[in-house]
Amino acid sequence: MMKKKCFIIMTFWTIFVVVLGVYWYLKHLHHDSHSLMRTILAKGASSTSEPAAKVFFNSMKKYCNLPSSDSVFGFEGDFEESYGLLGVITIFRHGDRGPLTTLDDKRKINCSSYITKSYKKLEKIVRTHKSETLAAKLLPRSDFCIPGVLSKQGASQLIELGNGFKESYAKHCNFSDSNIIKHLSANTTSYSRTIQSAYSFLFGLVGSVFLNINIQKSGDVTFCSKYCRCEAANRFEKLHKFELNDLFKSDVSVANFSSQVRRILKNSEQSKKSILPTTLKDILLHYVCHNDIPGCSTDESICVNSTTIIPLDYYLQREAKASSSGLNLKKAGILRAYRLLNAIDQQILSWINMSKKRKAKNFLYFPYFHVFSGHDLTLMYILTSLGIYDGYLPHYASRLTFEVLSKRSQYYLRVLWNGFDVTQNICPSSQTYCNARFLATFIRLEMKRYFQTEDFLRACNL
């Protein structure tokens, strides 16, 4: 009996010690990541810590949005059956491209590391037309990265996004019916990367008939067509950049990080300018997203593959926090997005009016689809104005989707950001979805709140 009692006591004691040990281990394992980075950097910013740099580069792939047949996840089209789908408006960022800022690097990077079978189908369809003009218009022109130009990997991202939308809305729309193209329209900016992204998305959505869809081009990243100049917006954006620069200048560790980054950039056009973490991220994604991490040469203690850049993710978090709460960026976003949000509202209104006529005359029903192929800034302005910007520039092929729904002669708006329903974040007082005309009312109230006027031109001259 005594032995049994001792055995039970020893068993409980052993379990207690093991649990205590595990707790101690986990506590230290989750120690502040910034302290860990400082420890790494204290050992010397050299290429000798290659495993740490490799882990860092792999962690940066979360910004790549690599294309695959199952890479598009979302809740588009997933609403209650009691609602009907009147139309969908989606605004997306173009796909993967060559960097806007490059290192003094003569190496060619293969930007076709991740291309899908669907992209090869698109190439085959375009090539059968035997038109070099058409091929140059629709397809990326090289397997290698070209600064600012869409890559084949980028086209693959948008094709898969189009495929994802086709699956999401399959129960609401027959995309194999040739009549669907009468209800499809698209806008793009004048850059080749957004034009090719638009065509890639439409190919994924409706297949080869995408060639029959007319795409309207805009010279402005916010798709503004008239009275686009806004001095106040320019001023607020500059003030926001000054705030970010001041934030990083005031921190000794960040200032040291920036000076080391300038050494990495060497002779690039950015080497003498103030460097924000987002700028370095864009350069690094050129390598990270295409599985081509450069090594350091023997005479370089600091390079793109050194431990110097490991703290980047931490500084990106700090930049994002400042951007998501920045008043000047909020004001700039409202002014920049004003025209586009009103244009979307007018598109919704026209769909509602056509829906009423269609019901009266018993016409064949098809939901409407309208696409805006834009940039990270296009999305940043709108997300900021709606109060749902997290401070991180949207990654390649990110999308903001507006679904116009109908129920018993009433019309509603459902909003999704990268596949997740954010309607309640925008319309917290609504029990289900926003009123379909919510955007026009919202932007007017925001104008009055931040500029004490509903007049756009007057706000721009304040």
Secondary structure, 3 states (H helix, E strand, C coil): CHHHHHHHHHHHHHHHHHHHHHHHHHHHHCCCHHHHHHHHHHCCCCHHHHHHHHHHHHHHHHHCCCCCCCCCCCCCCCCCCCCEEEEEEEEEECCCEECCCCCCCCCCCECCCCCCHHHHHHHHHHHHCCCHHHHHHHCCCCCECCECCECHHHHHHHHHHHHHHHHHCCCCCCCCCHHHHHHEEEEEECCHHHHHHHHHHHHHHHHHHHHHCCEEEECCCCCCCCCCCCHHHHHHHHHHHHHHHHHHHCCHHHHHHHHHHHHHHCCCCCCCCCCCHHHHHHHHHHHHCCCCCCCCCCCCCCCCCCHHHCCHHHHHHHHHHHHHCCHHHHHHHHHHHHHHHHHHHHHHHHHHHHHHHHHHHCCCCCCEEEEEEECHHHHHHHHHHHCCCCCCCCCCCCEEEEEEEEECCEEEEEEEECCEECHHHHCCCCCCCEECCHHHHHHHHHHHHHHCCCCHHHHHCC
